Amino acid sequence: MSTATPTRPTAPPGPARPRPARPNRAVRVGRWQIYVPLALYLLFTLVPFYWMVVFAVRPRGSTSLLPWPISTENFETVWNGLGFGVFFANSLKVGLASLVATTVVALAGGYALARYSFRGRTLFLVAMLCTQFIPGAMMLIPLFEVFRTLDLVNSLWSLVVAETVFQLPLSLILLSGFIRNVPVELEEAAWVDGCSRLRGFLVVVLPMLRPGLVAVGSFAFINSWNNFLFALMFVSEQDKYTIPVGLAFTLGEFSVDFGALAAGGVVAAVPVVLVFAIIQRYLVQGLSAGAVKG
Amino acid sequence: MATRLAPRRWFRTVAALAMASCLALAGCGGDSDSEDGITTITFWDDNGGPARTPVWEHIIAEFERENPTIRVEYVGVPIAQAQQKYDTAIAGGGLPDVGGVSTAMLANLAARQALEPVDERIANSSLDGVLSEQVLESVRATVPDDKLYLVPLSTNMGVFWYRTDWFASAGIEPPTSWDEFFTSIERLTEAGQNRYGYTIRGGAGSIAQLLEVLYGQSGIEEVFDDDGDATVNDPRNVEALERITALYGKFTPEADVTNDYVKMVAQFDGGNIGIMQHNLGSYTDHAETLGADKVAAMTVPPAEDGNRTVTSHPVTGLGVFAEGDKKDAAFAFAEFAAGKEMNRYWSEQTGVLPANTDVGDLGELTHIAEATRVLNDPGTELVQLPYYLPEFNAITKTEAEPKFQQVLLGELSEKDFLDEMAGKLTDAQAAYTERTGS
């Protein structure tokens, strides 16, 4: 018994039909809908930066809205007069040390959380998360007491330790998510080939964590770079202040040195912008992977 | 192969960064103490920054030249965080030997026994008898035990900055009475040209300035009467407030309702305002922007009864901290800074009133000379604002500032506003009296 299967009439073969105009118009409208808000948002975001650059480079007393003629007067004031050269070096030291400390400890802790099962793991994670709700200002005096006992007050190490402690919970959670996404079978294969757990981790897992490490490291560096409160409170020597404290010096009791403030802002922003420019590819990848799949 | 090299590279990078950071940070600990017979004291400047730091550097250099066995380590603290920095150091340790302290924070520091009384030291020093009595009275009035907890360097005074060129072109003289003051404001106003005779501080910091014009007009000399009741809502003060608020929107910009210091000065220095109330500290801004020949200061005019009442302003000075073990050296530095020569230099550079009466004439800074004359004039009554009340800031800032904005907008009557503030001040004063027995 034969059955006839109805088939849809198909168009005769021939040259491809031109695309209908309607979807095209729809796409164009869609683009405008994207670009106009984006442009407005970009304008809103960039105007303060433009203001900062204009105030930083225009000569003192100028009211020009354009960054021309360019003067380095404000930069000389902040770099030499206010001591931003020293502050910059201190910020860099603290930022790099915090980055290393946070990343290394978070890597070890994150691996333990991802690969080992132990009692209270969930509770530990929740506790880590809860620490994020405590503002740094509340911990100021207890931390001060601890650092005084450890003879770390007035040392840049106090800032490194404090920054690392405050960065760790989020970094741990993020990195454990990344490590969990690396199939354990890959490690097991390395073990079968004779690798120890550490070697297996270094050879197989670590290279796959680069986006996560970049995300965690950059957050640690930038947060440390921008931290004002700890830098002011734990340090009481002019030569050990960091950039954010230097910026506060431009705000006087009866006047604000806007030129110096803007120049200081540029000096403070450049490393952060550069870090973002270099790592943004990894950062976006890292954040989305850690956040969604973790 | 590549996968084997990658971790090494990571390791090398991490190790190198860690090593570099350790080495860099290793040199950043340390202590400062006596060495080779030299005593090192730490000095915190509570208003560090490009304006004040060079002044202190000069004073320190002069001090070290005259006292070669004492070295001063300068630490600048941004003014907005000075109180917090002291608070943290009191709670956690690490106070300096000597530090910049103003009467605005003195009650708190003295109550926590962070500062050493300096009455006896001053009496036995070169400062005995040369410090302004008005200034000393202001410092003593801040604390319940009537002691001096700081060596005063300077104080401030509320003045009215005015545009000399506007007055000249209007053909009027600077006012010498309150009636003339209000008439001048009306005559200087050309709202169509965006020129207003006056600007009211309606935003942050409004109440301290408001109290100055209220007590200045009413001539009332005390914030609390003999029964401990606040005089803020005295009918004469209510009337004075009504005269001020009547200016709003007609002879002042309507935006004044949110005026803080920055906006107020921006309007005045931008050329839209004829008279602006502030203190001596803003002179440099006005002179730089408008030109020294176009701006001058007048002191608060006398009240109808002929009394001139000015409200007290925070006194700036140096406190010797009780925790330190180098108090002699710390006081020597404070004494040197408050001495005639350095106090004169300090006042010239920072544009404030010197506490040392030997300083005398300050040359071109005529507004300071006039303010000094008024402050030390026996006919001037100093209305001591109760900075010693822990609630004073909350009452006059957090609570009263938004209410004053309601008054300006016509949503609250002048009397109700002052009644409420007076009630809170009276309660706070009663609680204070009960606590301290004074």
Interface residues (C-beta under 8 A of the other chain):
Chain A: T77 G81 L82 N90 K93 V94 L96 A97 L99 V100 A101 T103 V104 L140 I141 F144 E145 R148 D151 L152 V153 N154 S155 L156 W157 V160 L202 V203 V204 L206 P207 L232 M233 S236 E237 Q238 K240 V245 A248 F249 T250 L251 G252 E253 F254 S255 V256 D257 A260
Chain B: T3 R4 A6 P7 W10 F11 V14 L17 A18 A20 S21 C22 A24 L25 C28 G29 G30 T42 W44 N47 G48 G49 P50 A51 R52 T53 E73 Y74 V75 G76 V77 P78 I79 A80 Q81 Q84 K85 T88 A89 A91 G92 G93 G94 P96 Y261 V262 G281 S282 T284 D285
